């Protein structure tokens, strides 16, 4: 059984490229050492192999169903979530004083990656509990923290993010769930939420729904949305679960993939009263949610990267073991068949996967590191810089892995041929499971609008400038390193210049234009940005590999050679597409924009 | 309910672009008129809507299963196949004298497209019967034709193509099923076949397996493979089905999609004797199969195009009806939500689909027309030219629609958002169903090797020259047409030149090189060829639209405007990628080729 990520690659990224061990010198992480980080990762790797991977297929074949008034889920899911909760991992990055492990985000991310690669459907229940705990910890009052945090950390309560409604998916401004104030300061909720992952089940004593709703009389649009804690069972002063709270299961949604996580329609206050507690201030709900959105969006990218990585390792092993055909030019039909790894086109599909998934993991770890920088860097300037970089990188970290890993998993399937299409093999499930990632937490089209319409303009372009500056520093470091890194720096330098010039040209053009026109090609811009950012990541990896190669062991030398080849692949096969994208963007190509409904 | 293709588009392609009605002047089609062609198409459109589309989902949810010794399939499948057989459509292109409809291939293709768009899983049973009948008609002896053709035409017998084995999928040279000569001239078969579509069921009185096997003592490799007729039940002199013939169901394969067509492992002669009849000469089996392969491969492209087209129409309708969000720049949160068609990125995804699926249908029809030309053109030169063009276009007609329509269906899913991911909506099934098309009938990697390694070199490059010449004629016609067509001719002319120069450069380089190295980037070459060929198709459509626009009705003017915009989309968004591909190919990029197993 394969299990992503490859330990050698994870070590390389965490410690040789990103120097995560340096965090141990900071006060918050003083109790940790690199060995302790590795121990956390080893624990989740073991959990992934023992408790998550074994039921990935069962979780898909026997998706949650509604039987006799209850949602039935294969029992291994509950066991896995409990095993994970016992390690304290639901509170991985929370403060020790409230029961957390106080881990750096980069280490928690590396650990979580194993669980999602093994079984994303089961991992999601734990992730949602962490997400709810994050919101309560950040915006809840002391009473709410006291009653909800510990049960969430312990996995006794699980949770959901209840944002979407049947007519308010991409457009959260149109949320309609209604909250009527009660005398005791709480609210009676009515209305319907849809697409709610983890919305009903018997895995935990209670389910804490974080619900976006509108207090009666609130203004229209995003400025009238409030955030409520709505437990499935009412929670008393002592933090104990009691009677049902009027959250009615309206139905299960049957998905293409990611079936292990139950997906629901929920009706609030339909038959019995549904009581919610306001979180923070009225009308600030979307703002609170968005405060968590960077992490949620990077989480989507992480899930995509994890599934892509898992498929890559499986197809790699298959290509080494499967013998089929002979090389072009072999005239002897009785010659033995070769391993399909020997066929250049199979090698291309494997190298393309490697170049994708290893960069995706790098991107996700780099973003997690920026969260750590934002929270714990020594000086204000460094913290601010981390915030800016994180803002501009988040839409890319959400969209690129979700989309590129879809293609990557498709390549894994192609390597397996007919076996890849058979449900007896694991690739087809990964291919289905990941396909939600370009859709949820803001479609990739919305990420593109966020990047071009908001992030590159943020603080007068300060976020974008910080990114270009950081990329420039990597180019300089690669040139200084010499060898292969210096060669690879040349196309990256050109691409960064192209990215920068295109962005400036678009900014100028936008000043004279309707926003809807100025943003019409945002998806092409996101593609340009993504390919350039991935080139920058590969340049960093190549620089590290170049510098380490001369003193490397025989095994490490092979590993570094692979890194350099993957970097070369990116520069020669994937990066050049930015030339075409830049041309299209700079001339403000209007072909799709000018297409009319009546012409279809 | 949508039903691909759009009738207006089909009319345009068949009659305005390809002038299929001109075929009625040929002796073979003398009994037909355009009205009669349209009647055939209308009949299959009706069958598709009434008998095929309604159980597409049932066919997927209740996939064939093995119960009490029999393969159980939802009853609607048998009813649909019988309804189709009653129209005579299984023998659509066969001679009237043997019971066929003697239709042109282009019309049969247009008709079949509707059935595959509606329900590919059910349509496949009929297609396989046609394929078996084609082989028997072309290579069987008179006795075999007498006993097998009519029952196949009537749908009383269905059939399979039994080529692959567990260790011989892409490498048919390694087929191992053994044929031992019997005294009466027949053969006893033993061995196992895998991935056999339609391999066992109760839909018909008998199943005729066309089996590739090796006569005892035959040479190794492709020159030792023979073709056998192996019925499920023995067929006597009178053509009646009798006792079982030792074809044992070894198991069902559970697929990602296309589940309606049962997929099987078959064991021959395991428990009881399995008797086969040799077709044609010994050791010529693969040659006979490959004679049919062009049609089978174009059939794969047709299925992909049909599913892509169906998904396009569905997402188009959805985008018109679904209201969500407001345009960038709208400041009033109380303004009504707009139809998502109004969002430029949604329009881009729809236009991209239109540019893909309408070109895919055009390509498939054009190939079918070449089959008609090959068989019925007035002079030898025209027939030879059609054969050459068909040879070089076939790998593209197989690979490009299968792959581009996968992305196109993914765009349809993205337009639907979460609804696209839900099994309650039809897109996710189409996305799963099509994913086999890049794999079966020779993976797309094998198509690339076929194109670059064989087809462009065919008869000293005559096929390739014919293609370049034909493209040149289209460019000249577009320039002469003026207006938009003349503008669009400019990038196409450049692309054709690039395609030609790249091909010549690769041919020169190959003379000094190991074949495996010379063909290492064949997939990139296939991509270059496909994008160029699709540009050529769009130029033809644009030329027709340009010329027709001035005298068009109001409705037609909108239709032609859409055609021109789709052509512009292809030229500005998809064709420019050939620049990068040509660079990569001409410099014989060696990055994937040089990647080593130990570096992964």
Interface residues (C-beta under 8 A of the other chain):
Chain A: X164 X167 X169 X170 X171 X173 X174 X194 X195 X219 X220 X221 X222 X223 X253 X254 X255 X256 X257 X316 X320 X323 X324 X325 X326 X327 X328 X329 X333 X334 X337 X341 X343 X344 X345 X346 X347 X348 X349 X350 X351 X352 X354 X406 X410 X413 X414 X417 X418 X420 X421 X422 X423 X424 X428 X431 X432 X435 X436 X438 X439 X440 X443 X444 X445 X448 X449 X453 X514 X515 X516 X517 X518 X519 X520 X521 X522 X523 X558 X559 X561 X562 X565 X568 X569 X572 X573 X576 X577 X579 X580 X583 X584 X589 X591 X592 X593 X594 X595 X596 X597 X598 X599 X600
Chain B: X164 X167 X169 X170 X171 X173 X174 X194 X195 X219 X220 X221 X222 X223 X253 X254 X255 X256 X257 X316 X320 X323 X324 X325 X326 X327 X328 X329 X333 X334 X337 X341 X343 X344 X345 X346 X347 X348 X349 X350 X351 X352 X354 X406 X410 X413 X414 X417 X418 X420 X421 X422 X423 X424 X428 X431 X432 X435 X436 X438 X439 X440 X443 X444 X445 X448 X449 X453 X514 X515 X516 X517 X518 X519 X520 X521 X522 X523 X558 X559 X561 X562 X565 X568 X569 X572 X573 X576 X577 X579 X580 X583 X584 X589 X591 X592 X593 X594 X595 X596 X597 X598 X599 X600
